[in-house]
Amino acid sequence: MTDSTPVPGSPDDGSLTGLRLDAQALKTLAHPLRSRLLSSLRVGGPATATDLAGALGTNSGATSYHLRRLEAVGLVTDTGEGAGKRRLWRAATESHQWEPSDFVGDDDAETALGWLQRDYSRHLAERYERWLDVEHAWPPEWRDAMGMDDSWVLATPEQAVAMRAEVDAVVARYRRVGQGNPAARRVSVYAVMYPVDLDRAPRGGDRR
């Protein structure tokens, strides 16, 4: 699974810099403020702890502490461009990835993963509802272009992985297609997959 947001000033070749989360990074990120700090830096670009505290409604002391925790696991970094004690932070990568199988048997990591995935689900709902609140003020062509699709496929795990890879390739191809065009705006693209028949979990090794 991947969480990604191209940051301002990132390369023009469509690629994303990424970090595969280990158990320690996962447990560090699974925190309400840290998750939002990382998202804010990816979306808005470099910022000081004071700037971030103001945007997120917290205090700069707490923000500085949690930024250092994120720095320790490679998710954010000090740009070295801040003035005096006002450190300027940025996201260290544009994306992070994980596979649930990486954490099987680590109860703390699995609990952290469950929290983080639910947090991202809440982020999606909140952000999409913000768009619905303001879309009436956007031009009709933008309103027509945006939206949410809902469909389903019948596939094996291997086929689902292949479909995800194809979807990722399409998104990568379009990632910076609007670069330099004043009519272009950043657009969030979410891909969510889950089983429909939740009461029919296959047995281990069952390929049927």
C-alpha positions as CSV (number, residue, x, y, z in Angstrom):
1,M,0.0,0.0,0.0
2,T,1.2,3.6,-0.7
3,D,0.4,7.0,0.7
4,S,1.8,9.7,-1.6
5,T,1.6,13.4,-2.3
6,P,3.9,15.1,-4.8
7,V,5.5,18.0,-3.0
8,P,6.1,21.5,-4.5
9,G,9.4,21.7,-6.4
10,S,9.7,17.9,-6.9
11,P,11.2,16.4,-10.1
12,D,9.4,16.7,-13.4
13,D,9.8,13.1,-14.5
14,G,6.7,11.7,-12.8
15,S,8.7,9.6,-10.3
16,L,8.1,9.7,-6.6
17,T,10.8,9.4,-3.9
18,G,9.6,6.9,-1.4
19,L,10.3,5.1,1.9
20,R,9.1,1.6,2.8
21,L,8.0,1.8,6.4
22,D,9.6,-0.6,8.8
23,A,8.0,-1.4,12.2
24,Q,9.6,1.5,14.0
25,A,8.7,4.1,11.3
26,L,5.1,2.8,11.2
27,K,4.7,3.0,15.0
28,T,6.1,6.5,14.9
29,L,3.8,7.7,12.2
30,A,0.7,6.2,13.7
31,H,-0.1,9.3,15.8
32,P,-2.8,12.0,15.1
33,L,-0.4,15.0,15.0
34,R,2.5,13.3,13.3
35,S,0.3,12.0,10.5
36,R,-1.0,15.5,9.8
37,L,2.4,17.1,10.1
38,L,3.8,14.9,7.4
39,S,0.7,15.5,5.2
40,S,1.0,19.2,5.7
41,L,4.7,19.3,4.6
42,R,4.0,17.2,1.6
43,V,1.1,19.3,0.4
44,G,2.3,22.7,1.4
45,G,6.1,22.4,1.2
46,P,8.7,23.4,3.8
47,A,7.5,25.1,7.0
48,T,8.7,25.9,10.5
49,A,7.2,24.3,13.6
50,T,5.5,27.6,14.4
51,D,3.9,27.7,11.0
52,L,2.7,24.1,11.3
53,A,1.4,24.7,14.8
54,G,-0.7,27.6,13.6
55,A,-2.1,25.6,10.7
56,L,-2.9,22.5,12.8
57,G,-4.1,24.3,16.0
58,T,-1.4,23.1,18.4
59,N,1.6,24.6,20.0
60,S,5.1,24.9,18.5
61,G,6.7,23.0,21.4
62,A,4.6,19.9,20.7
63,T,5.1,20.4,17.0
64,S,8.9,20.6,17.3
65,Y,9.0,17.4,19.4
66,H,6.9,15.4,16.9
67,L,8.9,16.7,13.9
68,R,12.0,15.4,15.6
69,R,10.4,12.0,16.1
70,L,9.5,11.9,12.4
71,E,13.0,13.0,11.5
72,A,14.4,10.1,13.5
73,V,12.7,7.5,11.2
74,G,13.5,9.4,7.9
75,L,10.1,10.9,7.2
76,V,11.0,14.6,7.6
77,T,14.2,16.5,7.4
78,D,15.6,19.9,8.4
79,T,16.3,21.9,5.2
80,G,19.2,23.7,6.9
81,E,17.7,27.0,5.6
82,G,15.9,28.2,8.7
83,A,16.9,31.4,10.6
84,G,18.3,30.9,14.1
85,K,16.2,28.5,16.1
86,R,13.4,28.6,13.5
87,R,14.3,25.3,11.7
88,L,12.7,24.9,8.3
89,W,11.3,21.4,7.9
90,R,10.3,19.5,4.8
91,A,9.0,16.0,3.9
92,A,12.0,13.7,3.3
93,T,10.1,11.8,0.7
94,E,7.0,12.2,-1.5
95,S,5.5,8.9,-0.5
96,H,5.7,6.0,1.9
97,Q,4.8,2.4,1.3
98,W,4.1,-0.7,3.4
99,E,2.8,-4.2,3.0
100,P,0.7,-5.7,5.8
101,S,2.7,-8.9,5.6
102,D,5.8,-7.0,6.8
103,F,4.3,-6.8,10.3
104,V,2.7,-10.2,10.8
105,G,3.5,-11.4,14.3
106,D,4.3,-7.9,15.6
107,D,1.2,-7.0,17.6
108,D,2.2,-3.4,18.2
109,A,3.0,-2.8,14.6
110,E,-0.3,-4.4,13.5
111,T,-2.2,-2.2,15.9
112,A,-0.3,0.9,14.6
113,L,-1.1,-0.2,11.0
114,G,-4.8,-0.6,11.8
115,W,-4.9,2.9,13.3
116,L,-3.0,4.5,10.4
117,Q,-5.2,3.0,7.7
118,R,-8.3,4.1,9.5
119,D,-6.8,7.6,9.9
120,Y,-6.2,7.8,6.1
121,S,-9.8,6.7,5.5
122,R,-10.9,9.6,7.7
123,H,-8.6,12.0,5.8
124,L,-10.2,10.9,2.5
125,A,-13.7,11.6,3.8
126,E,-12.7,14.9,5.3
127,R,-10.9,16.2,2.2
128,Y,-13.6,15.0,-0.2
129,E,-16.3,16.7,1.9
130,R,-14.3,19.9,1.8
131,W,-14.4,19.8,-2.0
132,L,-18.2,19.1,-1.9
133,D,-18.6,22.2,0.3
134,V,-16.9,24.5,-2.2
135,E,-17.4,22.9,-5.6
136,H,-20.2,25.2,-6.5
137,A,-17.7,28.0,-6.8
138,W,-15.6,26.1,-9.3
139,P,-16.1,26.2,-13.1
140,P,-18.4,23.6,-14.6
141,E,-15.5,21.9,-16.5
142,W,-13.7,21.3,-13.2
143,R,-16.9,20.0,-11.5
144,D,-17.4,17.6,-14.4
145,A,-13.8,16.4,-14.3
146,M,-13.8,15.6,-10.6
147,G,-15.9,13.0,-8.8
148,M,-15.8,9.5,-7.3
149,D,-16.1,6.2,-9.1
150,D,-17.4,2.9,-7.6
151,S,-17.1,-0.4,-9.3
152,W,-16.0,-4.0,-8.6
153,V,-14.0,-6.7,-10.3
154,L,-13.6,-10.5,-9.8
155,A,-9.9,-11.3,-9.3
156,T,-7.4,-13.4,-7.5
157,P,-4.8,-11.6,-5.2
158,E,-2.2,-11.8,-8.0
159,Q,-4.6,-10.2,-10.5
160,A,-5.5,-7.5,-8.1
161,V,-1.9,-6.7,-7.6
162,A,-1.4,-6.5,-11.4
163,M,-4.4,-4.1,-11.6
164,R,-3.0,-1.9,-8.9
165,A,0.3,-1.7,-10.8
166,E,-1.5,-0.7,-14.0
167,V,-3.5,2.0,-12.1
168,D,-0.2,3.3,-10.5
169,A,1.4,3.5,-14.0
170,V,-1.5,5.6,-15.3
171,V,-1.3,8.0,-12.3
172,A,2.5,8.2,-12.8
173,R,2.1,9.1,-16.5
174,Y,-0.3,11.9,-15.6
175,R,1.6,13.0,-12.4
176,R,3.0,16.2,-13.9
177,V,1.3,16.4,-17.3
178,G,0.0,19.9,-16.4
179,Q,3.5,21.3,-15.5
180,G,3.8,24.9,-16.6
181,N,0.1,25.2,-17.6
182,P,-1.6,28.1,-15.7
183,A,-4.9,26.3,-16.0
184,A,-3.6,23.2,-14.2
185,R,-4.3,22.5,-10.5
186,R,-3.2,19.7,-8.2
187,V,-5.7,16.9,-8.0
188,S,-5.8,14.1,-5.4
189,V,-6.3,10.6,-6.8
190,Y,-7.2,7.8,-4.4
191,A,-7.4,4.1,-5.2
192,V,-9.1,1.9,-2.7
193,M,-9.5,-1.9,-2.9
194,Y,-11.3,-4.1,-0.5
195,P,-13.2,-7.4,-0.7
196,V,-17.0,-7.2,-1.3
197,D,-17.8,-10.6,0.2
198,L,-16.5,-10.0,3.7
199,D,-18.1,-13.1,5.1
200,R,-16.2,-15.4,2.6
201,A,-12.6,-15.1,3.7
202,P,-10.5,-17.7,1.9
203,R,-8.5,-20.3,3.9
204,G,-4.8,-20.0,3.9
205,G,-3.4,-21.1,0.5
206,D,-6.9,-21.3,-1.0
207,R,-6.7,-20.1,-4.6
208,R,-10.3,-20.7,-5.5
